[in-house]
Amino acid sequence: ILSRQVAVVRKRSLIINLPGQPKSIRETLEGLKDGHGKQVVAGIFAAVPYCIDLIGGPYIETHEEVVKAFRPKSAIRPKAS
């Protein structure tokens, strides 16, 4: 499969180029799962909250049962209580 995923920043917008096929889009966003549904490779969706942080957007928390956001340890804020 030849696919070149690209994301760019234009002003304060994050623009993500996705593949053309629905299955490929799902795999790109969600990552790859094994036959039992266990995450094997994280998708790019996990990195979107941190990318938004980097361009000056709001700090976004995710529901970890859906997708665990990727952030370096230095960028993780304590959860609001």
Secondary structure, DSSP 4 states (H G I P E B T S, - for coil): ------EEEETTEEEE---SSHHHHHHHHHEEE-TTS-EEEE-GGGGHHHHHHHTT-------TTT-PPP--GGGPPPPP-
